[in-house]
Amino acid sequence: MTAVLEAHDGHDSGADVLPMVLAQACVTVLSVSGAGVSLTDGRLRVPLGASDAVSARAEALQTTLGEGPCLEATATSDPIIADEASMAARWPIFSAELLAVTPFRSVASLPLRSSELLRFGALDLYSTDLDPLLGQSLDEVSSSIADPIAAILFDGPSTAGPSGAMVSSWTTQPVVTRRMQVWTAVGMLIAHSGLNNADALAALRAYAYGRSASLDDVAEDITRKRLHPQALLD
């Protein structure tokens, strides 16, 4: 908790920076090179906060590509640890991009669970070393770090959401609301082409990856009618 308070002292905002503060605290406590916290809903993940710009880039890669340790950890509910070789075997595209644009050479991903043990996201820990946890137990880090982070996120301050219902304050931050545009863009592509949800999302990802753009940027271009849905199908 001391690390969380120290990280929070460096910001002049409140609960909207909470995921970023938690990620920065993980770097301090665990001596990893970077960290990111994300919310995952099926095939789509929302990067909530990262410890620094390089970690944010690593988090964005998983979102745009639709593969990586976070999605697997959330899907299986099992903590994951991977070095260069195992990353290349499990997530080849993500691995190639991660090694090309960041100094990270290993990652650990720990599922975040609600008090009812429902999986809702993951904590990613990145390292420039081959062992991101430097010999620490995955289960120990999961219980002592990931579980408290999950509790802080969902037991923290609340605010009124768009519908009037009370929601966790960090869910109103721009990165989360911007990600909702992805589903709007998916709906527009479905209406134009007749694709199903999964195929429309895959088309968005393929277009973004092929142009070295983020999924959010492509979705925003579609929803603001700067890009016609047909462009993703040509």
Secondary structure, 3 states (H helix, E strand, C coil): CHHHHHHHCCCCCCHHHHHHHHHHHHHHHHCCCEEEEEEEECCEEEEEEECCHHHHHHHHHHHHHCCCHHHHHHHHCCCEEEEHHHHHHHCHHHHHHHHHHCCCCEEEEEEEECCCCCEEEEEEEEECCCCCCCCCCHHHHHHHHHHHHHHHHHHCCEEECCCCCEEEHHHHCHHHHHHHHHHHHHHHHHHHHCCCHHHHHHHHHHHHHHCCCCHHHHHHHHHCCCCCHHHHCC
